[in-house]
Amino acid sequence: MGVTIVNPTSYEAAPRSVPRVTVPDLNGLTVGFLSNSKMNADKVLEGVATALVGRYGITPRLYAKRVPSIAATDELLDQVAEECDAAVVAMLDCGSCASWAVADMAALAARGLPVCGTASTQFEGFSRQVLAIQGADALGLAVVAHPVGGIPPQEAFERVNPLVVGDVVFALTTEIVKESPA
């Protein structure tokens, strides 16, 4: 008697589409950093915020969900949208956390915010698949080396390298234009 493994995900795009919202540049903006409270998610966000403060003079605002594997409350999402010009969400580094972080990203984008998620290398493919399933594949994703949890906080902070920061900036400032079929 064998074991059957069933993949509960779909490879078809969701019927809705979450648009990518952007700003022309980050200079002087207020950027919200939404942690899902996974271990060291705050340190990854701190690394991104530190780089953006130095490069663009942003004002960072840190927010945190209480539970990583559920959606952020409407009140929290509304607060981020009211107080910020753009948002970065962390951490997409497990199955349920990535799924709910994508939901939070889509909800922030629906509120008119440019948004970027941060995933670990181990969960990049899964995170991109969930983005596509949710019709949110236009939203940006920056990828940091796995693991993020279970390491010293300073090491998680240092995993935010110039490539990661560049991906965040690209996601928040660069409009994606889909080519029409010929």
C-alpha positions as CSV (number, residue, x, y, z in Angstrom):
1,M,0.0,0.0,0.0
2,G,1.5,3.3,-1.1
3,V,1.2,6.8,0.1
4,T,-0.5,9.4,-2.1
5,I,0.7,13.0,-1.7
6,V,-1.7,15.7,-2.9
7,N,-0.7,19.2,-3.7
8,P,-3.5,21.5,-2.5
9,T,-2.4,24.4,-4.7
10,S,-3.5,25.3,-8.1
11,Y,-1.3,26.3,-11.0
12,E,-4.0,28.5,-12.6
13,A,-3.9,32.2,-12.0
14,A,-6.6,33.6,-9.8
15,P,-9.5,35.3,-11.6
16,R,-8.7,38.6,-10.0
17,S,-5.6,40.6,-10.4
18,V,-3.9,42.7,-7.7
19,P,-2.3,45.7,-9.4
20,R,1.2,46.8,-8.7
21,V,1.2,50.4,-7.2
22,T,4.4,52.4,-7.3
23,V,5.8,55.7,-6.3
24,P,8.3,57.7,-8.5
25,D,11.0,57.5,-5.8
26,L,11.4,56.9,-2.1
27,N,13.0,60.2,-1.1
28,G,11.5,61.5,2.1
29,L,8.6,59.0,2.1
30,T,7.2,57.2,5.1
31,V,7.6,53.5,4.6
32,G,5.8,50.9,6.8
33,F,7.5,47.7,7.8
34,L,5.0,45.0,8.6
35,S,6.4,42.1,10.5
36,N,4.5,38.9,10.8
37,S,6.3,38.3,14.1
38,K,8.3,35.3,12.8
39,M,11.7,35.0,14.5
40,N,14.1,37.7,13.1
41,A,11.5,39.1,10.6
42,D,11.9,42.4,12.5
43,K,15.7,42.2,12.0
44,V,15.3,41.8,8.2
45,L,12.9,44.7,8.2
46,E,15.3,46.7,10.3
47,G,18.1,46.0,7.8
48,V,16.0,47.2,4.9
49,A,14.8,50.3,6.8
50,T,18.4,51.2,7.8
51,A,19.5,51.0,4.2
52,L,16.5,53.1,2.9
53,V,17.0,55.7,5.6
54,G,20.6,56.1,4.6
55,R,19.9,56.2,0.9
56,Y,16.6,58.0,0.6
57,G,15.9,59.6,4.0
58,I,12.7,57.7,4.5
59,T,10.8,57.7,7.8
60,P,10.4,54.1,8.8
61,R,7.3,52.9,10.8
62,L,7.3,49.4,12.3
63,Y,4.1,47.4,12.6
64,A,3.7,43.8,13.8
65,K,1.0,41.2,13.5
66,R,0.5,39.1,16.6
67,V,0.2,35.8,14.8
68,P,2.2,34.9,11.7
69,S,-0.2,32.3,10.3
70,I,-3.3,34.5,10.0
71,A,-4.1,37.7,8.1
72,A,-3.4,41.1,9.6
73,T,-6.5,42.7,11.0
74,D,-8.3,45.3,8.8
75,E,-7.5,47.8,11.5
76,L,-3.8,47.2,11.3
77,L,-3.8,47.3,7.5
78,D,-5.9,50.5,7.5
79,Q,-3.4,52.1,9.9
80,V,-0.4,51.2,7.7
81,A,-2.3,52.5,4.6
82,E,-3.2,55.8,6.4
83,E,0.3,56.4,7.9
84,C,2.6,55.3,5.1
85,D,3.4,55.9,1.5
86,A,4.7,52.4,0.8
87,A,5.1,49.1,2.8
88,V,7.5,46.2,3.1
89,V,6.2,42.9,4.5
90,A,8.3,40.1,6.2
91,M,8.7,37.2,6.5
92,L,7.7,34.7,3.8
93,D,9.7,31.8,5.1
94,C,7.2,28.9,5.7
95,G,4.1,27.7,4.0
96,S,1.3,29.2,6.1
97,C,3.3,32.4,6.9
98,A,4.0,33.0,3.2
99,S,0.4,32.5,2.3
100,W,-0.8,35.0,4.9
101,A,2.0,37.4,4.1
102,V,0.9,37.4,0.5
103,A,-2.7,38.1,1.6
104,D,-1.4,41.0,3.7
105,M,0.6,42.3,0.7
106,A,-2.5,42.1,-1.6
107,A,-4.6,43.9,1.0
108,L,-2.1,46.7,1.3
109,A,-1.9,47.0,-2.5
110,A,-5.7,47.1,-2.7
111,R,-5.5,50.0,-0.2
112,G,-3.3,51.9,-2.8
113,L,0.1,51.2,-1.3
114,P,3.2,50.1,-3.2
115,V,4.3,46.9,-1.4
116,C,7.1,44.5,-1.4
117,G,7.4,41.2,0.4
118,T,10.6,39.6,1.7
119,A,11.1,35.8,1.4
120,S,13.9,33.5,2.3
121,T,15.6,31.6,-0.6
122,Q,14.1,28.3,0.6
123,F,10.6,29.7,0.1
124,E,11.1,32.0,-2.9
125,G,9.5,29.6,-5.4
126,F,6.6,28.8,-3.1
127,S,6.0,32.5,-2.4
128,R,6.0,33.3,-6.1
129,Q,3.5,30.5,-6.7
130,V,1.2,31.8,-3.9
131,L,1.5,35.4,-5.4
132,A,0.4,34.0,-8.8
133,I,-2.4,31.9,-7.3
134,Q,-3.7,35.0,-5.5
135,G,-3.5,37.1,-8.7
136,A,-0.8,39.2,-7.0
137,D,2.3,38.2,-9.1
138,A,2.8,41.8,-10.1
139,L,3.8,42.6,-6.5
140,G,7.5,42.6,-5.7
141,L,9.5,40.2,-3.7
142,A,13.0,40.6,-2.3
143,V,14.8,37.4,-1.3
144,V,17.2,36.9,1.7
145,A,19.4,33.9,2.4
146,H,17.7,31.1,4.3
147,P,17.3,30.5,7.2
148,V,16.1,33.7,8.8
149,G,14.7,32.2,12.0
150,G,16.9,30.2,14.4
151,I,20.0,32.4,13.8
152,P,21.4,35.3,15.8
153,P,19.4,38.5,15.3
154,Q,22.5,40.3,14.0
155,E,23.1,37.7,11.4
156,A,19.5,38.1,10.2
157,F,20.1,41.9,10.0
158,E,23.3,41.3,8.0
159,R,21.5,39.1,5.4
160,V,20.0,42.3,4.0
161,N,22.5,43.0,1.3
162,P,22.5,45.6,-1.5
163,L,20.7,43.2,-3.9
164,V,17.9,42.7,-1.4
165,V,17.6,46.5,-0.9
166,G,17.7,47.0,-4.7
167,D,14.8,44.5,-5.1
168,V,12.8,46.4,-2.5
169,V,13.4,49.7,-4.2
170,F,12.6,48.2,-7.6
171,A,9.3,46.7,-6.3
172,L,8.2,50.0,-4.8
173,T,9.2,52.3,-7.6
174,T,9.1,50.5,-10.9
175,E,5.9,49.9,-12.8
176,I,5.6,46.6,-14.5
177,V,4.1,46.9,-18.0
178,K,2.8,43.6,-19.4
179,E,3.3,43.2,-23.1
180,S,0.2,42.5,-25.1
181,P,0.3,39.3,-27.2
182,A,1.3,39.9,-30.8
